[in-house]
Structures are given as C-alpha cells and as structure tokens.
Amino acid sequence: MTTTTFDWSQEIDQVITKSLVTTFGLDFLLLEDKKGGDVDTIHNVRKGIWATEAEKQKCTNLEPYDSQAYHQHPDFIKKGREDKKKQQEGTLKDGYTGQIITPEQKRDLDHVISAHEIHHDAGRILAEVDGVELANQESNLSSTLSSINRTKKQHSVDDFVKKIPQTYNNREAELLNLKNKLETMPQNTPQQKHEYQKVQDEIRKKQKSLEELKQISFDEMGEINQQAREEYNQQINKSYYTSSKFFKSTISASLNNGFRMGARESIGLVLAEMWFEFKGQIPNLYHQYKNLGFNISQFLEDVKQTIINIYDRVKLRFKEIIDTFKDSTMSGVFSSISTTILNAFITTTKFWGKIIRETWLNIVKISKLVFFNPENLTTGQLAKAAFTILSASIGVVVGMLVNESLIVVDGLPFGAEIRMFLTALATGIVTLGLSYFIQQSPMMQKIWAYLDGFKTKYERLSEHFDEINTELDRYILELTQLEFAIDVIELESFAKNLKQANSELERQVILKQRIEQQNIKLPFEMGNRESTKNWLLSKMKK
C-alpha cells in the first residue's frame, strides 16, 4: 500500500526546519507585524492606532482650537442670517425638536458635529482637510433653541443623547431645591422681596429651559446627526483614499513587504538546504575523526567539500529559489494590500496580520497551480495538490495559536527558543497530518478518483485529438504497407536502371523484367505491338 512509503521522519524534519527558518525565524529579522498594519487609515487613527510616527506627530502637535475661526466663517454667518429671516417669518424649523421656532424664542446656530470635535478629529488631520470648511458646510449647520445648544455644548449628538436623562434629573432636582428655598424666604423688607423675586425668575428660566429640552426629538436629532456625519466622513474618506499620499503609502508598504516576504522564503530555502547538508555530514565527520583521530588539514578539506556540496545543492535548486522569491514577493504585496483594505474598516491585530500574510503565500501557490497547471494534472490530482497546499495554511494558523498561548514561557530560561520550537513542531505535525490524510487515506483516494472522472472541455478536446492522431497513424501505417511489396532500395535501383537506359528497347526489357518479378497481369502482351493495338481499340469502342 502507498501508506508504507510515507517517510514521516524525513517529512516532519523538512517541515519543522522550514517553519523554524522562515515562518517563525526570519520573520523576526525581515517582517514586523503591527497592530493596524503598515499604512495609516482613518478608522485606525481615530482609535489612536498609528502606522507611522510622522502622522502621529502631526496630530500630537496640532495647533490650538480657535473657536472664533469656526464661528466667524462666512458660511456660518450667511446661514445664521438666512435662518434669522425664516424665524421672523415663522417658517424656521428647529432641527432637534422638529417644531417651528417662534420669533420671540432665543435661537442659536449649532454645529451638528461640534467644531471642537472636527478640529481634533485624527481622521481629518490624516486626510489634511480644512476643519473650518468642513464644520461650516450646509449639512453640518442646524438652528435650534439656545437652551438646547448651550446644553449640548461641544458634545457629540450621541454623547448628548446618552446624558440627557441625567440632565433632566439634575434640572428637576435644581428646581425642587429652588422651590423649597422659595418657601422659606421672608418678604418683609424690600431687599428680601428682591431676593425672593430673583429666585422666582431663576425658577421660571430653568423651568422653561427644561420644557424646551424635553421637546427634543431623538429621531429628528439622530437623523440630522447621521446625515451630517455621512457627508463629513464621505468627504474625508474620498479626500484621503483617493489621494497620492495614501496611494504612495500603500504602494511603498506593499512593495516593501513583498520584497521582505520574497527574501524570507528564498533565504529560508537556502538556509534549509545548508542545514540538510550539514546534518548529513556531521555524523559522518564525527565517526571519521572518532576512529582516525583529528587532522586539521583533513578537517579543512572536509569543510571545503561540505561547502562545495552546499553550493551544488543550492545551484540545483536555483530556479526553484527564483520562483519562490517571485511567488513570495507577489503574496507579500497582496497580503499588504489586503491588510490595508481591512484596516480601513476594522483594526487587524499582529496575529491576523501574520495569518493574512501566510494565507496569501499559499493562495498564490494554489492560484498558480489551478490556472496554469504546469504539470498537466488531472482534475482529481489538481484538487489533491491544492488541498495539500491549503493544509500548510491550516498548520501555520494552528502553530500561531500555539505561539500565542505559550507567551507565558518567555520568562523562563530559553523561553523564546522553546516557544519557537514548540510552535514549529505543532505546525509540522498538523501540516503533515493533514497532508498524509489528503494524499494517503482511502477515503480521499476515492474522492480524487471520482474527480478524475470529470473532464474539462479542454481535456475532452485533447483526448479527441489524441484519438484522431491514433487513427491517422493507423492509416499512415496501412498506406506504408501498400508499397506494392517493393522494397525501397529495390525501387531506387529500378528507377536508377530506367534512368541509365540508352534506348527504348533497353527500357522495354527492364520494364518487362520488373513486371514479371512483381507478377503483374497486363491486359496485353508486353512487346507485341498487335496485342497492344487490339487492347487500345477495345477501349475506344467502349
């Protein structure tokens, strides 16, 4: 059975060596996984996660907030005048309550997204968009009652809505205290009456303010806030993600990661070959010098030969090393771009950044195999090869999970090295276990055999042409056998004799001899003119 030919010791040695050298070895030197990836995105910087120190410093060293610059902008003043005219006409609608603001009510023009928030928005700073212009666009300005605006202050709508129930409670408690105070205040002197009147006025103001706050429609407020933020974020996203700044950062990061990934895999392949050669030579050298004694000149000669052997091994796999570099570079580029796209919506961790990179490495291999099929594999064999490559990705994921769970051992002596070895061991065992199952198990063999029964239209066309070629070969063979039983050399001699004949009589003798040799039956007598004439006349009569 095929299962008896599977050399577990050799296979696991190769897989673990590759994992130690590349995935969990050279990564430390060549690749750095960062939370949030290598390119700044608006989503990440708003969470305080920066890919580059330069952009972080821009946000840290931001100029102070200037309220006057935001509230003296021409668009803000223009909108205020337009709304004042509507208020006097009795047609101005409060954006936060949905009710008409009467001419006698106090009104303010509010920045839906507060100017303070916009000024300090890391996403806006990254996109390098003017905050004053963004804050004073039509979609971000809404007139409302002064009591609402001055309670909202610099809070976002979401924070304001969350705090409003507590605000109600605080205002009601203040009113209750004032009313209790009013009941105990004397009114005997003019000063006492004046103080009493001041408290009454304060109660009326707070009561009116509370009633106005209770008119807030959370649906109206939420809708205006959503529209304002959608417009605001759309402009920032468009400005940044279509800019040369983002394009250059993405290309630079992807090419850098691609080159590093290619270098990791190709250098890892060379180092693995060096290790395999050393591992094979060390036992031989040990036994040799143990029995014969140590000789420096012989030792140097052995070292030289080992280096030559390593060079020969690497030279034999040079094309494979180049192909590995190209494929790995491509996978590094794609993984970097994928990570950047993901970080525009979510924040990837170091763990997921590594998984994306290792997964792309195998996706490129599978794509190359499926689309080009360089070995002309059948459908079943192609599926088996693809799943075998995929098993390597699963092995890496399991290895990384083991790696994450063993962080606690770093505090022990050689803890990092132990964790790396155990990680590579887990990767190797899982990869080989899945590979063995895919290639050797009877169940999977049946699946591959079943898939081999499905042929693509190209395979069927190829088989059809093979059948045509086979039939043509048969016809050609039959035609070659219809040579009138004349040997080629003999035929060549016959033609030469005819050519060298000097007279018609000599040619007639040669032809007659050949006809007799081949036992050819003629309808007339050779050399008899009368017989030939009669045969020709008989043909004319017909």
C-alpha positions as a Python dict, from the first residue, in 0.01 Angstrom:
ca = {
    (1, 'M'): (0, 0, 0),
    (2, 'T'): (107, 362, -54),
    (3, 'T'): (89, 437, 316),
    (4, 'T'): (401, 228, 380),
    (5, 'T'): (614, 456, 160),
    (6, 'F'): (538, 772, 358),
    (7, 'D'): (862, 869, 536),
    (8, 'W'): (734, 1052, 843),
    (9, 'S'): (1077, 1127, 992),
    (10, 'Q'): (1209, 1292, 677),
    (11, 'E'): (889, 1483, 605),
    (12, 'I'): (846, 1621, 957),
    (13, 'D'): (1214, 1717, 965),
    (14, 'Q'): (1174, 1920, 647),
    (15, 'V'): (850, 2089, 754),
    (16, 'I'): (976, 2180, 1101),
    (17, 'T'): (1304, 2310, 960),
    (18, 'K'): (1120, 2527, 709),
    (19, 'S'): (887, 2659, 980),
    (20, 'L'): (1174, 2736, 1216),
    (21, 'V'): (1376, 2913, 949),
    (22, 'T'): (1101, 3107, 770),
    (23, 'T'): (763, 3150, 939),
    (24, 'F'): (891, 3168, 1295),
    (25, 'G'): (1256, 3252, 1239),
    (26, 'L'): (1332, 3506, 968),
    (27, 'D'): (1007, 3692, 1045),
    (28, 'F'): (1184, 3835, 1346),
    (29, 'L'): (1451, 3992, 1122),
    (30, 'L'): (1267, 4069, 799),
    (31, 'L'): (900, 4121, 879),
    (32, 'E'): (733, 4320, 1155),
    (33, 'D'): (366, 4263, 1224),
    (34, 'K'): (200, 4570, 1370),
    (35, 'K'): (-146, 4624, 1507),
    (36, 'G'): (-333, 4812, 1237),
    (37, 'G'): (-91, 4727, 956),
    (38, 'D'): (176, 4941, 789),
    (39, 'V'): (-45, 5210, 633),
    (40, 'D'): (-236, 5475, 829),
    (41, 'T'): (-613, 5452, 783),
    (42, 'I'): (-885, 5690, 903),
    (43, 'H'): (-1051, 5411, 1101),
    (44, 'N'): (-731, 5331, 1292),
    (45, 'V'): (-605, 5681, 1365),
    (46, 'R'): (-942, 5771, 1517),
    (47, 'K'): (-877, 5486, 1763),
    (48, 'G'): (-527, 5616, 1837),
    (49, 'I'): (-351, 5348, 1630),
    (50, 'W'): (-81, 5493, 1403),
    (51, 'A'): (129, 5314, 1145),
    (52, 'T'): (379, 5598, 1104),
    (53, 'E'): (534, 5825, 1364),
    (54, 'A'): (522, 6126, 1130),
    (55, 'E'): (142, 6123, 1109),
    (56, 'K'): (114, 6069, 1484),
    (57, 'Q'): (327, 6378, 1547),
    (58, 'K'): (103, 6588, 1320),
    (59, 'C'): (-190, 6501, 1543),
    (60, 'T'): (7, 6548, 1865),
    (61, 'N'): (143, 6889, 1760),
    (62, 'L'): (-190, 7021, 1633),
    (63, 'E'): (-242, 7395, 1662),
    (64, 'P'): (-480, 7501, 1945),
    (65, 'Y'): (-853, 7512, 1881),
    (66, 'D'): (-971, 7861, 1778),
    (67, 'S'): (-1346, 7891, 1833),
    (68, 'Q'): (-1360, 8231, 1665),
    (69, 'A'): (-1223, 8095, 1336),
    (70, 'Y'): (-1505, 7841, 1323),
    (71, 'H'): (-1784, 8079, 1429),
    (72, 'Q'): (-1678, 8374, 1213),
    (73, 'H'): (-1664, 8180, 887),
    (74, 'P'): (-1863, 8344, 603),
    (75, 'D'): (-2080, 8033, 553),
    (76, 'F'): (-2169, 8027, 925),
    (77, 'I'): (-2267, 8395, 920),
    (78, 'K'): (-2464, 8354, 597),
    (79, 'K'): (-2657, 8054, 733),
    (80, 'G'): (-2734, 8244, 1056),
    (81, 'R'): (-2880, 8538, 864),
    (82, 'E'): (-3091, 8311, 645),
    (83, 'D'): (-3232, 8128, 948),
    (84, 'K'): (-3300, 8455, 1130),
    (85, 'K'): (-3512, 8572, 837),
    (86, 'K'): (-3704, 8242, 838),
    (87, 'Q'): (-3757, 8273, 1215),
    (88, 'Q'): (-3906, 8620, 1175),
    (89, 'E'): (-4135, 8483, 902),
    (90, 'G'): (-4239, 8197, 1129),
    (91, 'T'): (-4109, 7924, 893),
    (92, 'L'): (-3789, 7817, 1068),
    (93, 'K'): (-3793, 7458, 1193),
    (94, 'D'): (-3584, 7351, 1491),
    (95, 'G'): (-3353, 7075, 1368),
    (96, 'Y'): (-3352, 6897, 1705),
    (97, 'T'): (-3720, 6922, 1806),
    (98, 'G'): (-3894, 6930, 1470),
    (99, 'Q'): (-4106, 7229, 1588),
    (100, 'I'): (-4126, 7581, 1450),
    (101, 'I'): (-3908, 7836, 1632),
    (102, 'T'): (-4125, 8141, 1707),
    (103, 'P'): (-3986, 8495, 1656),
    (104, 'E'): (-3970, 8562, 2033),
    (105, 'Q'): (-3774, 8245, 2115),
    (106, 'K'): (-3395, 8256, 2152),
    (107, 'R'): (-3220, 8065, 1877),
    (108, 'D'): (-2861, 7955, 1811),
    (109, 'L'): (-2694, 7811, 1502),
    (110, 'D'): (-2530, 7485, 1607),
    (111, 'H'): (-2253, 7277, 1450),
    (112, 'V'): (-2413, 6931, 1445),
    (113, 'I'): (-2067, 6780, 1464),
    (114, 'S'): (-1908, 7024, 1702),
    (115, 'A'): (-1629, 7246, 1574),
    (116, 'H'): (-1414, 7128, 1864),
    (117, 'E'): (-1460, 6762, 1762),
    (118, 'I'): (-1384, 6835, 1397),
    (119, 'H'): (-1071, 7032, 1485),
    (120, 'H'): (-931, 6742, 1690),
    (121, 'D'): (-1051, 6462, 1459),
    (122, 'A'): (-744, 6250, 1377),
    (123, 'G'): (-911, 6127, 1057),
    (124, 'R'): (-947, 6484, 929),
    (125, 'I'): (-586, 6561, 1022),
    (126, 'L'): (-466, 6250, 837),
    (127, 'A'): (-670, 6346, 529),
    (128, 'E'): (-533, 6703, 554),
    (129, 'V'): (-877, 6860, 504),
    (130, 'D'): (-958, 7210, 632),
    (131, 'G'): (-1163, 7168, 951),
    (132, 'V'): (-1320, 7516, 932),
    (133, 'E'): (-1458, 7443, 584),
    (134, 'L'): (-1591, 7103, 689),
    (135, 'A'): (-1756, 7237, 1005),
    (136, 'N'): (-1943, 7514, 822),
    (137, 'Q'): (-2087, 7323, 530),
    (138, 'E'): (-2465, 7322, 491),
    (139, 'S'): (-2514, 6965, 617),
    (140, 'N'): (-2340, 7042, 949),
    (141, 'L'): (-2533, 7356, 1047),
    (142, 'S'): (-2868, 7342, 1221),
    (143, 'S'): (-3065, 7609, 1408),
    (144, 'T'): (-3210, 7513, 1746),
    (145, 'L'): (-3326, 7675, 2069),
    (146, 'S'): (-3048, 7839, 2266),
    (147, 'S'): (-3121, 7626, 2574),
    (148, 'I'): (-3062, 7310, 2371),
    (149, 'N'): (-2748, 7435, 2200),
    (150, 'R'): (-2591, 7562, 2523),
    (151, 'T'): (-2666, 7236, 2699),
    (152, 'K'): (-2521, 7032, 2413),
    (153, 'K'): (-2202, 7248, 2404),
    (154, 'Q'): (-1910, 7056, 2246),
    (155, 'H'): (-2063, 6712, 2298),
    (156, 'S'): (-2141, 6488, 2005),
    (157, 'V'): (-2508, 6410, 1947),
    (158, 'D'): (-2458, 6052, 2067),
    (159, 'D'): (-2297, 6165, 2394),
    (160, 'F'): (-2557, 6435, 2440),
    (161, 'V'): (-2842, 6188, 2394),
    (162, 'K'): (-2684, 5949, 2645),
    (163, 'K'): (-2651, 6225, 2905),
    (164, 'I'): (-2990, 6389, 2852),
    (165, 'P'): (-3183, 6168, 3101),
    (166, 'Q'): (-2933, 6261, 3371),
    (167, 'T'): (-2962, 6625, 3266),
    (168, 'Y'): (-3340, 6605, 3313),
    (169, 'N'): (-3294, 6463, 3660),
    (170, 'N'): (-3037, 6727, 3756),
    (171, 'R'): (-3259, 7013, 3634),
    (172, 'E'): (-3561, 6878, 3816),
    (173, 'A'): (-3356, 6841, 4134),
    (174, 'E'): (-3235, 7203, 4099),
    (175, 'L'): (-3593, 7322, 4052),
    (176, 'L'): (-3710, 7131, 4356),
    (177, 'N'): (-3431, 7287, 4567),
    (178, 'L'): (-3517, 7635, 4444),
    (179, 'K'): (-3887, 7586, 4517),
    (180, 'N'): (-3808, 7461, 4866),
    (181, 'K'): (-3579, 7760, 4915),
    (182, 'L'): (-3852, 7996, 4792),
    (183, 'E'): (-4099, 7867, 5051),
    (184, 'T'): (-3861, 7955, 5335),
    (185, 'M'): (-3764, 8304, 5210),
    (186, 'P'): (-3915, 8600, 5400),
    (187, 'Q'): (-4057, 8906, 5216),
    (188, 'N'): (-4065, 9165, 5496),
    (189, 'T'): (-3814, 9411, 5357),
    (190, 'P'): (-3761, 9545, 5002),
    (191, 'Q'): (-3428, 9359, 4984),
    (192, 'Q'): (-3594, 9034, 5089),
    (193, 'K'): (-3863, 9086, 4827),
    (194, 'H'): (-3593, 9150, 4565),
    (195, 'E'): (-3412, 8828, 4657),
    (196, 'Y'): (-3742, 8643, 4650),
    (197, 'Q'): (-3811, 8778, 4300),
    (198, 'K'): (-3466, 8672, 4176),
    (199, 'V'): (-3528, 8314, 4286),
    (200, 'Q'): (-3870, 8319, 4116),
    (201, 'D'): (-3711, 8439, 3791),
    (202, 'E'): (-3447, 8169, 3813),
    (203, 'I'): (-3716, 7905, 3864),
    (204, 'R'): (-3906, 8031, 3557),
    (205, 'K'): (-3592, 8026, 3343),
    (206, 'K'): (-3491, 7678, 3450),
    (207, 'Q'): (-3849, 7553, 3411),
    (208, 'K'): (-3865, 7695, 3059),
    (209, 'S'): (-3524, 7550, 2972),
    (210, 'L'): (-3628, 7208, 3099),
    (211, 'E'): (-3952, 7220, 2899),
    (212, 'E'): (-3756, 7310, 2586),
    (213, 'L'): (-3509, 7027, 2647),
    (214, 'K'): (-3798, 6785, 2680),
    (215, 'Q'): (-3917, 6891, 2334),
    (216, 'I'): (-3609, 6729, 2178),
    (217, 'S'): (-3699, 6462, 1924),
    (218, 'F'): (-3426, 6200, 1941),
    (219, 'D'): (-3534, 6071, 1600),
    (220, 'E'): (-3501, 6416, 1441),
    (221, 'M'): (-3171, 6478, 1616),
    (222, 'G'): (-3035, 6134, 1523),
    (223, 'E'): (-3134, 6175, 1159),
    (224, 'I'): (-2965, 6515, 1127),
    (225, 'N'): (-2655, 6381, 1301),
    (226, 'Q'): (-2644, 6076, 1072),
    (227, 'Q'): (-2675, 6288, 758),
    (228, 'A'): (-2409, 6530, 879),
    (229, 'R'): (-2164, 6252, 969),
    (230, 'E'): (-2223, 6061, 646),
    (231, 'E'): (-2144, 6374, 445),
    (232, 'Y'): (-1849, 6457, 668),
    (233, 'N'): (-1697, 6106, 659),
    (234, 'Q'): (-1762, 6071, 286),
    (235, 'Q'): (-1561, 6385, 215),
    (236, 'I'): (-1275, 6281, 443),
    (237, 'N'): (-1264, 5924, 306),
    (238, 'K'): (-1276, 6044, -53),
    (239, 'S'): (-1009, 6305, 10),
    (240, 'Y'): (-770, 6061, 178),
    (241, 'Y'): (-828, 5730, -2),
    (242, 'T'): (-808, 5893, -347),
    (243, 'S'): (-502, 6099, -260),
    (244, 'S'): (-148, 6043, -382),
    (245, 'K'): (-47, 6034, -16),
    (246, 'F'): (-246, 5718, 53),
    (247, 'F'): (-154, 5567, -285),
    (248, 'K'): (217, 5620, -228),
    (249, 'S'): (199, 5484, 128),
    (250, 'T'): (12, 5173, 13),
    (251, 'I'): (244, 5104, -280),
    (252, 'S'): (554, 5164, -69),
    (253, 'A'): (433, 4936, 211),
    (254, 'S'): (320, 4659, -26),
    (255, 'L'): (644, 4659, -226),
    (256, 'N'): (848, 4667, 94),
    (257, 'N'): (653, 4377, 244),
    (258, 'G'): (662, 4192, -86),
    (259, 'F'): (1040, 4215, -113),
    (260, 'R'): (1082, 4113, 252),
    (261, 'M'): (847, 3819, 205),
    (262, 'G'): (1035, 3708, -106),
    (263, 'A'): (1366, 3742, 75),
    (264, 'R'): (1231, 3547, 373),
    (265, 'E'): (1120, 3250, 165),
    (266, 'S'): (1421, 3236, -68),
    (267, 'I'): (1676, 3285, 210),
    (268, 'G'): (1489, 3030, 417),
    (269, 'L'): (1512, 2781, 132),
    (270, 'V'): (1890, 2833, 107),
    (271, 'L'): (1936, 2806, 484),
    (272, 'A'): (1727, 2488, 493),
    (273, 'E'): (1945, 2332, 222),
    (274, 'M'): (2255, 2430, 418),
    (275, 'W'): (2115, 2267, 730),
    (276, 'F'): (2020, 1947, 548),
    (277, 'E'): (2373, 1918, 408),
    (278, 'F'): (2537, 1989, 743),
    (279, 'K'): (2304, 1746, 917),
    (280, 'G'): (2404, 1473, 673),
    (281, 'Q'): (2776, 1543, 701),
    (282, 'I'): (2813, 1591, 1077),
    (283, 'P'): (2755, 1222, 1174),
    (284, 'N'): (2999, 1108, 904),
    (285, 'L'): (3266, 1353, 1018),
    (286, 'Y'): (3211, 1254, 1380),
    (287, 'H'): (3262, 884, 1315),
    (288, 'Q'): (3555, 953, 1083),
    (289, 'Y'): (3752, 1160, 1335),
    (290, 'K'): (3649, 938, 1623),
    (291, 'N'): (3816, 638, 1456),
    (292, 'L'): (4107, 805, 1275),
    (293, 'G'): (4183, 1097, 1500),
    (294, 'F'): (4161, 1469, 1429),
    (295, 'N'): (4370, 1616, 1145),
    (296, 'I'): (4344, 1988, 1076),
    (297, 'S'): (4428, 1967, 706),
    (298, 'Q'): (4179, 1687, 654),
    (299, 'F'): (3919, 1877, 857),
    (300, 'L'): (3962, 2187, 641),
    (301, 'E'): (3936, 1971, 329),
    (302, 'D'): (3611, 1819, 463),
    (303, 'V'): (3474, 2165, 540),
    (304, 'K'): (3565, 2276, 189),
    (305, 'Q'): (3390, 1973, 40),
    (306, 'T'): (3084, 2038, 253),
    (307, 'I'): (3068, 2398, 129),
    (308, 'I'): (3101, 2274, -230),
    (309, 'N'): (2818, 2028, -168),
    (310, 'I'): (2603, 2308, -28),
    (311, 'Y'): (2679, 2520, -333),
    (312, 'D'): (2585, 2231, -561),
    (313, 'R'): (2257, 2173, -373),
    (314, 'V'): (2165, 2541, -394),
    (315, 'K'): (2269, 2558, -760),
    (316, 'L'): (2044, 2264, -845),
    (317, 'R'): (1752, 2444, -682),
    (318, 'F'): (1841, 2791, -817),
    (319, 'K'): (1540, 2807, -1046),
    (320, 'E'): (1316, 2698, -760),
    (321, 'I'): (1469, 2969, -538),
    (322, 'I'): (1398, 3235, -803),
    (323, 'D'): (1041, 3110, -849),
    (324, 'T'): (994, 3107, -472),
    (325, 'F'): (1117, 3466, -450),
    (326, 'K'): (877, 3581, -723),
    (327, 'D'): (576, 3398, -582),
    (328, 'S'): (651, 3508, -226),
    (329, 'T'): (701, 3868, -334),
    (330, 'M'): (364, 3863, -506),
    (331, 'S'): (198, 3713, -199),
    (332, 'G'): (362, 3977, 22),
    (333, 'V'): (228, 4255, -200),
    (334, 'F'): (-125, 4111, -199),
    (335, 'S'): (-123, 4047, 175),
    (336, 'S'): (-12, 4405, 246),
    (337, 'I'): (-285, 4548, 22),
    (338, 'S'): (-544, 4316, 181),
    (339, 'T'): (-438, 4421, 531),
    (340, 'T'): (-460, 4789, 437),
    (341, 'I'): (-811, 4744, 292),
    (342, 'L'): (-924, 4558, 604),
    (343, 'N'): (-784, 4831, 829),
    (344, 'A'): (-1000, 5087, 653),
    (345, 'F'): (-1297, 4916, 824),
    (346, 'I'): (-1156, 4717, 1119),
    (347, 'T'): (-831, 4710, 1313),
    (348, 'T'): (-624, 4400, 1244),
    (349, 'T'): (-405, 4261, 1520),
    (350, 'K'): (-49, 4132, 1480),
    (351, 'F'): (-190, 3781, 1491),
    (352, 'W'): (-427, 3838, 1199),
    (353, 'G'): (-168, 4032, 1002),
    (354, 'K'): (59, 3726, 1011),
    (355, 'I'): (-227, 3491, 920),
    (356, 'I'): (-322, 3707, 621),
    (357, 'R'): (40, 3704, 501),
    (358, 'E'): (84, 3328, 538),
    (359, 'T'): (-255, 3261, 379),
    (360, 'W'): (-172, 3474, 75),
    (361, 'L'): (153, 3279, 36),
    (362, 'N'): (-49, 2964, -21),
    (363, 'I'): (-326, 3137, -219),
    (364, 'V'): (-66, 3243, -477),
    (365, 'K'): (64, 2885, -497),
    (366, 'I'): (-286, 2743, -539),
    (367, 'S'): (-380, 3006, -799),
    (368, 'K'): (-66, 2934, -998),
    (369, 'L'): (-141, 2562, -981),
    (370, 'V'): (-510, 2589, -1075),
    (371, 'F'): (-486, 2848, -1350),
    (372, 'F'): (-165, 2735, -1518),
    (373, 'N'): (-146, 2367, -1415),
    (374, 'P'): (223, 2346, -1514),
    (375, 'E'): (235, 1968, -1457),
    (376, 'N'): (-83, 1899, -1659),
    (377, 'L'): (-253, 1730, -1365),
    (378, 'T'): (-596, 1573, -1390),
    (379, 'T'): (-892, 1725, -1206),
    (380, 'G'): (-855, 1490, -911),
    (381, 'Q'): (-478, 1531, -887),
    (382, 'L'): (-517, 1908, -919),
    (383, 'A'): (-767, 1915, -631),
    (384, 'K'): (-538, 1697, -421),
    (385, 'A'): (-241, 1927, -481),
    (386, 'A'): (-449, 2237, -397),
    (387, 'F'): (-575, 2086, -71),
    (388, 'T'): (-223, 1979, 21),
    (389, 'I'): (-105, 2338, -14),
    (390, 'L'): (-406, 2457, 184),
    (391, 'S'): (-312, 2222, 467),
    (392, 'A'): (7, 2426, 511),
    (393, 'S'): (-204, 2736, 587),
    (394, 'I'): (-403, 2546, 846),
    (395, 'G'): (-80, 2424, 1002),
    (396, 'V'): (53, 2780, 1027),
    (397, 'V'): (-269, 2902, 1189),
    (398, 'V'): (-255, 2623, 1447),
    (399, 'G'): (113, 2697, 1507),
    (400, 'M'): (40, 3064, 1565),
    (401, 'L'): (-238, 2979, 1809),
    (402, 'V'): (12, 2765, 1999),
    (403, 'N'): (262, 3051, 1980),
    (404, 'E'): (13, 3295, 2132),
    (405, 'S'): (-79, 3054, 2412),
    (406, 'L'): (288, 2995, 2506),
    (407, 'I'): (381, 3359, 2566),
    (408, 'V'): (399, 3279, 2939),
    (409, 'V'): (711, 3065, 2886),
    (410, 'D'): (912, 3368, 2766),
    (411, 'G'): (1004, 3439, 3127),
    (412, 'L'): (1184, 3105, 3156),
    (413, 'P'): (1547, 3047, 3052),
    (414, 'F'): (1550, 2996, 2672),
    (415, 'G'): (1175, 3055, 2684),
    (416, 'A'): (1158, 3230, 2346),
    (417, 'E'): (1354, 2948, 2180),
    (418, 'I'): (1136, 2682, 2344),
    (419, 'R'): (821, 2862, 2229),
    (420, 'M'): (954, 2889, 1874),
    (421, 'F'): (1042, 2519, 1860),
    (422, 'L'): (707, 2407, 2002),
    (423, 'T'): (528, 2636, 1757),
    (424, 'A'): (719, 2491, 1461),
    (425, 'L'): (659, 2139, 1593),
    (426, 'A'): (283, 2198, 1613),
    (427, 'T'): (286, 2346, 1263),
    (428, 'G'): (478, 2049, 1126),
    (429, 'I'): (259, 1786, 1292),
    (430, 'V'): (-68, 1946, 1179),
    (431, 'T'): (60, 2010, 827),
    (432, 'L'): (192, 1656, 785),
    (433, 'G'): (-114, 1501, 944),
    (434, 'L'): (-345, 1681, 703),
    (435, 'S'): (-111, 1615, 410),
    (436, 'Y'): (-98, 1245, 493),
    (437, 'F'): (-477, 1230, 521),
    (438, 'I'): (-524, 1414, 189),
    (439, 'Q'): (-271, 1209, -5),
    (440, 'Q'): (-284, 865, 156),
    (441, 'S'): (-622, 796, 317),
    (442, 'P'): (-852, 554, 127),
    (443, 'M'): (-1146, 791, 157),
    (444, 'M'): (-960, 1081, -6),
    (445, 'Q'): (-821, 849, -272),
    (446, 'K'): (-1178, 763, -369),
    (447, 'I'): (-1266, 1133, -387),
    (448, 'W'): (-969, 1211, -610),
    (449, 'A'): (-1050, 913, -832),
    (450, 'Y'): (-1411, 1031, -856),
    (451, 'L'): (-1300, 1384, -952),
    (452, 'D'): (-1071, 1238, -1217),
    (453, 'G'): (-1390, 1113, -1385),
    (454, 'F'): (-1490, 1476, -1451),
    (455, 'K'): (-1300, 1606, -1750),
    (456, 'T'): (-1295, 1966, -1862),
    (457, 'K'): (-1388, 2055, -2219),
    (458, 'Y'): (-1019, 2108, -2290),
    (459, 'E'): (-931, 1763, -2161),
    (460, 'R'): (-1210, 1611, -2373),
    (461, 'L'): (-1091, 1806, -2679),
    (462, 'S'): (-735, 1691, -2616),
    (463, 'E'): (-850, 1328, -2590),
    (464, 'H'): (-1048, 1368, -2913),
    (465, 'F'): (-739, 1491, -3099),
    (466, 'D'): (-539, 1206, -2948),
    (467, 'E'): (-793, 964, -3094),
    (468, 'I'): (-769, 1137, -3434),
    (469, 'N'): (-389, 1118, -3424),
    (470, 'T'): (-404, 750, -3335),
    (471, 'E'): (-638, 682, -3628),
    (472, 'L'): (-419, 883, -3865),
    (473, 'D'): (-115, 688, -3751),
    (474, 'R'): (-303, 366, -3832),
    (475, 'Y'): (-396, 488, -4181),
    (476, 'I'): (-41, 600, -4247),
    (477, 'L'): (85, 261, -4137),
    (478, 'E'): (-157, 90, -4376),
    (479, 'L'): (-50, 319, -4659),
    (480, 'T'): (314, 243, -4596),
    (481, 'Q'): (227, -123, -4625),
    (482, 'L'): (68, -63, -4969),
    (483, 'E'): (403, -14, -5142),
    (484, 'F'): (327, -288, -5398),
    (485, 'A'): (554, -514, -5199),
    (486, 'I'): (855, -327, -5341),
    (487, 'D'): (1147, -275, -5122),
    (488, 'V'): (1262, 90, -5104),
    (489, 'I'): (1621, 2, -5200),
    (490, 'E'): (1494, -220, -5477),
    (491, 'L'): (1265, 55, -5604),
    (492, 'E'): (1553, 301, -5601),
    (493, 'S'): (1765, 55, -5806),
    (494, 'F'): (1481, 10, -6055),
    (495, 'A'): (1445, 386, -6106),
    (496, 'K'): (1821, 419, -6149),
    (497, 'N'): (1826, 146, -6416),
    (498, 'L'): (1548, 316, -6610),
    (499, 'K'): (1731, 645, -6599),
    (500, 'Q'): (2055, 489, -6722),
    (501, 'A'): (1888, 301, -7013),
    (502, 'N'): (2028, 419, -7350),
    (503, 'S'): (1745, 304, -7581),
    (504, 'E'): (1376, 229, -7589),
    (505, 'L'): (1442, -137, -7635),
    (506, 'E'): (1660, -142, -7323),
    (507, 'R'): (1387, 32, -7121),
    (508, 'Q'): (1133, -222, -7252),
    (509, 'V'): (1347, -510, -7134),
    (510, 'I'): (1388, -354, -6787),
    (511, 'L'): (1013, -292, -6754),
    (512, 'K'): (926, -644, -6872),
    (513, 'Q'): (1162, -796, -6616),
    (514, 'R'): (1007, -588, -6336),
    (515, 'I'): (651, -680, -6439),
    (516, 'E'): (738, -1049, -6438),
    (517, 'Q'): (912, -1017, -6100),
    (518, 'Q'): (611, -845, -5944),
    (519, 'N'): (372, -1085, -6114),
    (520, 'I'): (168, -801, -6262),
    (521, 'K'): (-112, -913, -6501),
    (522, 'L'): (-134, -688, -6811),
    (523, 'P'): (-435, -682, -7048),
    (524, 'F'): (-196, -702, -7345),
    (525, 'E'): (120, -887, -7431),
    (526, 'M'): (433, -699, -7347),
    (527, 'G'): (644, -633, -7661),
    (528, 'N'): (363, -746, -7903),
    (529, 'R'): (256, -439, -8099),
    (530, 'E'): (-57, -606, -8244),
    (531, 'S'): (-178, -713, -7898),
    (532, 'T'): (-131, -362, -7765),
    (533, 'K'): (-319, -216, -8063),
    (534, 'N'): (-617, -451, -8021),
    (535, 'W'): (-641, -361, -7648),
    (536, 'L'): (-646, 9, -7725),
    (537, 'L'): (-916, -37, -7992),
    (538, 'S'): (-1130, -233, -7750),
    (539, 'K'): (-1113, 57, -7501),
    (540, 'M'): (-1217, 306, -7769),
    (541, 'K'): (-1525, 101, -7860),
    (542, 'K'): (-1643, 112, -7501),
}
